[in-house]
Amino acid sequence: MLSSKEATNVEVQYTVEHETYVNIWDEFIRHMVRLGYAIKMAYLISEYDGISMLRDVLKCFSEHSELSRCINLSSDEARKILKILFNENVGYFLAKLSLASALTSNVGRLNIVDRIIKHKISEKTNNLLIELSGINYNDINLSKQGIKGFKTKLAVLSSILASVCDIALGVYGK
């Protein structure tokens, strides 16, 4: 059995580690939100640069590069899709997509992560994403899909959107 001094030390260590863990996640989410805003600002200044930045970030969260060739869009169509997406809160959108690579089972209980998981986009944009990917962004929920399903859907959506960015930039497409 632990002495009261040892027990107190263990409790203090747990508290420090837990607070550090929460602070790290809080800062990670805030960073992703700020990054999204920065990308949106870059897009408003230069469409090409904003799309290029978005593509680079999305590729960090995507695992399915083979999906890229399945999208049959012209560069103009892809740019129109991205224009609609850039009308959303890109910061929260990216923060939610980033959870595809960063989320672990014990993180979903943190308030800031919970807020990001519950983030919704407009019906117009959501319907566009459903048409493009078959994934309902507003319906992606940790409690419904579980951690693996949640991460998979976000990673697929990131891959498809990264491909849309490539098409808009003229990397490939029709």
Residue, then its C-alpha position, 0 to 999 in steps of 0.5 A: m500500500l502507498s504511504s500518504k506522501e507517495a499517494t499524493n505524489v502519484e495524484v499530483q503527477y497524474t494531475v500534471e500529466h492530465e492537464t498537460y495532455v489537455n493543454i496539448w490537445d487544446e493548443f493542437i485544435r486551436h492551431m488547426v483552426r488558425l491554420g484554416y483561417a490563414i488558408k482562407m485568407a491566402y485564398l482570398i488574396s490568391e486563389y491558387d495559393g489558397i488552394s495549394m495550401l489547402r491541398d498540402v494540409l489535406k494530404c497530411f490527413s489522407e491515406h487513400s491516394e488511390l482515390s484521386r483518379c476516381i474523380n471526374l471533374s474539370s478544373d473549373e468545376a473543382r474550383k467552384i466546389l472549393k469556392i463553396l468550401f471556402n465559404e465555410n468555417v475552414g478552421y473548424f473544418l480542418a480541425k475536424l479533418s485533422l482528427a483523422s490522424a490524431l485522435t485516440s480513444n481517450v481524447g473524445r472526452l475532452n471538451i474542445v475535441d468534442r466541440i470540433i467533432k460536433h462541427k457542422i457545415s451548411e446543407k449546401t456544402n454537405n450535399l456537395l460533399i455527399e455527391l462528391s465522396g458519398i460521405n455526409y460530413n455533418d453525420i460523421n460522429l464518434s459515437k455513431q462510427g466508433i473511432k476507427g470508422f470516424k477516422t476512416k471517413l475523415a481520411v477518405l474525405s481528406s483524400i477526395l478533397a485533396s484530389v479536388c484541389d489537385i484538379a483545380l490546380g491543373v495537376y490532372g483532371k479532364 
